[in-house]
Amino acid sequence: MRIVVAGAGAAGASVAYHLALLGTRDVVLCDRGRVAGESTARAMGGVRQQFSTAAEVRLAQESTRFFEELGPPYFDQVGYLFLATTPDGRETLEARQRLQREFGVPVELVDPSYVRGLRTEDVLAAVLCRKDGVADPAAVARELVRRCGEMGVQVLEQTHVEQVRGDLYVIACGPWSAGVAAGFGVELPIRPLCRQLLATADLDLPPDLPMVVEAETGFHFRRRDRRLVLAMNDPDPRWGFAQEVDDSVFGDRLARLAHRFPPAAGTDIDSAWAGLYDMTPDAHPILGRVADGVFAACGFSGHGFMQSPAVGRAVAEEILTGSSSIDLSPYRLERFADGAAVPGEELVL
């Protein structure tokens, strides 16, 4: 049986890798562009376990173990620090922390002043998971593809899935997945949402700076080499495939950064880029069988890279055995037939 995986970003590369790892000998990984050439290359690269449901936490825990095995330079386990600055935010953050600990996530209430340079006098509560961290999404995807090649996976760049003969197909095309699925007669409720990231000029940064997230606003930043990369929801969601950078928000983002991390005051935005989230109505992915001979690993709504190791293995297991070690039932396409919740707080990252 020839299995064709459409999309050579983090999710598709992981599915192909795990199919080969589980013994499949005829796997094709194809992409209409280049390996890790689209959304994966433009991702923030956060890796966290601090989610709000058991299903999400399980995906995150399995994925984090994989990232830990990769280690530097692919994954830097500096932690994820959430800050609350309002009473409501503190209550929500502390409730989430208790829930996450029940699921086995080693998240703790901390004094955030341990982070050199961070402004904390307005912070009412802070939670940290030291096992979380930041990664290089494109480098991780390319490493998985390299391993795929070593195990005999055929990798085809600049090749549309319609050009590849297969017995079974996996759609892992991020925001383009709905269009690809339509070619198989499958309707996926996925639409693209533009998100942009801003990188500062070079700064003197502590090497152990965690991903810092303001819980109420969603403003967050991470270290990438000598720069900080900043992100936040746009004032008005930008739906569609356009990926232009909106420089009108630069001043606001720099002001937020200067407030939260005063050592960066006075810096400029050195570069900026935009990418696409593949959004579903409930901001959770679509995983598993969607039609006879067609499976999906898409609709991650901003969490595709960080969830890709566990998703790749689970989807590969289901294809080969009919079941998986991780329960994929919360992520079935059929859930939308009965309606699904609107995106919630998990949308911000």
C-alpha positions in Angstrom: 0.0 0.0 0.0 1.4 3.4 -1.0 0.6 6.2 1.5 0.9 9.7 0.2 1.3 12.5 2.8 0.4 15.9 1.3 2.3 18.8 3.0 5.9 18.8 4.1 5.6 21.1 7.1 5.9 20.0 10.7 2.7 17.9 10.8 3.1 16.2 7.4 6.8 15.4 8.1 5.9 13.9 11.4 3.2 11.7 10.0 5.6 10.4 7.3 8.4 9.9 9.8 6.2 7.9 12.1 4.7 5.8 9.3 8.3 4.9 8.3 9.3 4.4 11.9 6.4 1.9 12.3 7.6 -0.1 9.4 5.7 1.3 6.4 7.9 0.8 3.3 6.0 2.8 0.6 5.5 6.4 1.8 5.6 9.5 -0.3 5.9 13.0 1.3 5.0 15.7 -1.2 4.6 19.4 -1.1 3.6 21.9 -3.7 6.5 24.1 -2.5 9.5 23.3 -0.4 10.0 21.4 2.8 9.0 23.6 5.7 8.5 26.4 3.3 5.2 27.9 4.5 3.5 28.1 7.9 6.1 26.0 9.7 8.9 28.3 8.6 6.9 31.3 9.9 5.9 29.9 13.3 6.8 31.3 16.7 8.1 27.9 17.8 6.7 27.7 21.3 6.3 24.3 22.9 4.1 24.1 25.9 2.0 21.7 28.0 -0.1 24.3 29.6 -3.5 23.5 28.0 -6.9 23.3 29.5 -8.3 19.9 28.6 -7.0 16.4 29.2 -6.9 15.7 25.4 -4.8 18.7 24.6 -2.4 18.0 27.6 -1.9 14.5 26.4 -0.8 15.6 22.9 1.4 18.2 24.5 3.1 15.8 26.9 3.8 13.3 24.2 5.2 16.0 21.9 7.3 17.5 24.6 9.0 14.2 25.2 9.9 14.0 21.6 11.3 17.6 21.6 13.3 16.7 24.7 14.9 13.8 22.8 15.8 16.2 20.0 17.4 18.7 22.4 19.5 21.6 21.3 19.8 23.2 18.8 16.3 22.1 17.9 14.7 22.7 21.3 15.7 25.0 24.1 13.9 24.0 27.4 13.7 27.5 28.9 10.1 27.3 30.1 6.8 29.1 29.5 5.9 31.8 31.9 2.3 33.1 32.1 1.7 36.4 33.9 -1.7 37.7 35.2 -2.1 41.4 36.0 -5.8 41.5 37.0 -7.8 39.7 39.7 -9.8 37.8 37.1 -6.7 36.9 35.3 -5.1 35.6 38.5 -8.1 33.5 39.3 -8.1 32.0 35.8 -4.4 31.3 35.8 -4.4 29.7 39.2 -7.4 27.5 38.3 -5.7 26.4 35.1 -2.6 25.6 37.1 -4.5 23.3 39.5 -6.2 21.5 36.6 -2.9 21.1 34.7 -1.2 19.6 37.7 -4.0 17.0 37.9 -3.1 16.0 34.4 0.6 15.6 35.4 2.0 18.9 34.0 4.7 20.2 36.3 3.5 23.7 36.3 4.1 25.8 39.4 3.2 29.2 40.9 6.4 31.3 40.9 7.8 34.7 41.7 8.4 36.0 38.2 11.2 38.4 39.4 13.6 35.5 38.9 13.7 36.5 35.2 16.4 39.1 34.9 15.1 42.4 33.6 11.4 41.5 33.7 9.0 44.1 35.1 6.8 42.3 37.7 5.4 44.9 40.1 2.1 44.8 38.3 1.9 41.0 38.2 -0.6 39.4 40.6 0.2 35.8 39.7 2.6 33.9 37.5 2.8 30.2 36.5 5.8 28.5 35.0 6.3 25.1 33.4 10.1 24.6 33.2 9.7 21.6 30.9 8.2 23.8 28.2 10.3 25.9 25.9 11.1 27.2 22.4 12.2 25.5 19.2 13.2 26.1 15.6 10.2 24.9 13.6 11.8 24.8 10.2 14.9 23.0 11.5 12.8 20.4 13.3 10.7 19.7 10.2 13.9 19.4 8.0 15.4 17.0 10.5 12.3 14.8 10.4 12.4 14.9 6.6 16.1 14.0 6.7 15.3 11.0 8.8 12.4 10.1 6.5 14.9 10.0 3.6 17.1 7.6 5.6 14.2 5.3 6.1 13.2 5.2 2.4 10.4 7.8 2.3 10.2 9.4 -1.1 10.3 13.2 -0.7 8.9 15.3 -3.6 9.1 19.1 -3.5 7.2 21.3 -5.9 4.8 18.5 -6.5 1.0 18.7 -6.1 -0.7 15.8 -4.4 -2.9 15.3 -7.5 0.3 14.3 -9.4 1.1 11.4 -7.0 -0.5 8.0 -7.3 -1.4 6.5 -3.9 -3.7 4.0 -2.2 -4.2 6.2 0.9 -3.8 10.0 1.4 -3.0 12.1 4.4 -3.9 15.8 4.2 -1.5 17.9 6.2 -1.5 21.2 4.2 -2.2 23.6 7.0 -4.4 26.5 5.8 -4.5 25.0 2.3 -6.0 21.8 3.6 -9.6 22.6 2.8 -8.8 23.2 -0.9 -6.8 20.0 -1.1 -9.6 18.0 0.7 -12.2 19.3 -1.8 -10.3 17.5 -4.5 -11.0 14.3 -2.7 -14.7 15.2 -2.2 -14.2 16.1 1.5 -15.4 19.3 3.1 -13.1 20.5 5.9 -14.2 23.6 7.9 -10.8 25.2 7.8 -10.0 28.8 6.9 -6.8 30.8 7.0 -6.1 33.5 9.6 -3.1 35.8 9.1 -0.8 36.2 12.1 2.4 38.3 12.1 5.6 38.1 14.2 8.0 41.0 14.8 11.8 40.6 15.6 13.7 43.3 17.4 17.2 44.5 16.7 20.0 42.7 18.6 19.8 42.9 22.4 21.8 41.7 25.4 19.5 38.9 26.5 19.7 36.3 29.3 20.2 32.9 27.8 17.5 31.3 29.9 14.8 33.8 29.1 11.5 31.9 29.0 8.6 32.4 26.6 6.8 35.2 28.4 3.0 35.5 28.0 0.7 38.2 29.3 -2.4 36.1 30.0 -5.0 38.9 29.6 -3.6 40.5 26.5 -2.0 37.5 24.7 1.1 39.6 24.1 4.1 37.3 24.2 7.8 37.2 23.3 10.7 34.8 23.2 14.4 34.9 22.6 15.7 33.9 19.2 19.5 34.2 19.2 20.2 37.8 20.1 16.7 39.1 19.3 13.3 39.0 20.7 10.4 37.8 18.6 7.0 39.4 19.5 3.5 38.4 18.8 -0.1 39.3 19.7 -3.6 39.1 18.2 -4.3 41.8 15.6 -7.1 44.2 16.7 -9.3 42.9 13.9 -8.8 39.3 12.7 -7.4 39.1 9.2 -9.1 36.2 7.5 -7.8 35.0 4.2 -4.6 34.0 2.4 -3.0 37.5 2.3 0.2 37.6 4.3 1.1 41.3 4.4 2.8 42.8 7.5 0.9 45.6 9.1 3.5 48.0 10.4 0.8 50.2 12.1 1.0 48.0 15.2 4.8 48.2 15.6 4.6 51.2 18.0 2.1 49.4 20.2 4.1 46.2 20.4 7.3 48.0 21.2 5.6 49.9 24.0 4.3 46.7 25.4 7.7 45.2 25.2 9.4 48.2 26.9 6.8 48.0 29.7 7.2 44.3 30.4 10.9 44.0 29.6 12.6 47.4 30.2 16.1 46.2 29.0 14.5 46.2 25.5 13.3 49.8 25.7 14.4 51.8 22.7 14.9 48.9 20.4 13.5 48.8 16.9 11.7 46.2 14.8 14.4 44.9 12.6 12.3 42.4 10.6 8.7 41.2 10.5 6.8 38.5 8.7 3.3 37.1 8.5 2.1 33.5 8.3 -1.2 31.6 8.4 -3.1 29.7 11.0 -5.4 26.9 9.8 -8.4 27.7 11.9 -11.4 25.4 12.6 -14.7 26.6 14.3 -13.5 25.4 17.7 -9.8 26.1 17.3 -8.9 22.4 17.6 -7.4 20.2 14.9 -9.1 17.7 12.6 -7.3 14.3 13.0 -7.8 10.9 11.6 -10.0 9.4 8.9 -12.2 11.9 7.0 -13.3 9.6 4.1 -12.4 6.2 2.6 -8.7 6.3 2.0 -8.3 9.8 3.2 -7.0 11.0 6.6 -6.4 14.5 8.0 -3.8 16.1 10.2 -4.7 19.8 9.9 -6.8 22.6 11.4 -4.3 23.1 14.3 -5.3 26.8 14.8 -1.8 27.9 15.8 -0.7 24.7 17.7 0.4 22.6 14.8 4.1 22.7 15.3 4.0 22.1 19.1 1.5 19.2 18.7 3.1 17.7 15.6 5.2 14.9 17.1 2.3 13.3 19.0 -0.1 13.9 16.2 2.2 12.3 13.7 2.6 9.1 15.7 -1.2 8.9 16.6 -2.3 9.4 13.0 0.3 6.9 11.7 -0.9 4.3 14.3 -4.5 4.8 13.3 -3.7 4.4 9.6 -1.7 1.2 10.2 -3.7 -0.5 13.0 -7.1 1.2 13.2 -6.4 2.7 16.6 -3.9 4.9 18.3 -2.2 5.2 21.7 -3.6 8.7 22.0 -7.4 9.2 22.0 -8.2 11.1 18.8 -12.0 11.1 19.3 -12.1 14.8 20.4 -10.6 15.7 17.1 -12.9 13.9 14.6 -14.4 15.8 11.7 -17.8 14.5 12.7 -18.0 16.8 15.7 -18.9 19.7 13.5 -22.1 18.0 12.4 -23.5 18.8 15.8 -21.9 22.2 16.1 -18.7 23.1 18.0 -17.7 25.7 20.4 -16.2 29.0 19.2 -12.5 29.6 19.6 -11.6 30.5 23.2 -8.5 31.6 25.0 -6.3 29.0 23.4 -6.4 31.0 20.2 -3.8 33.5 21.4 -0.8 31.3 21.0 
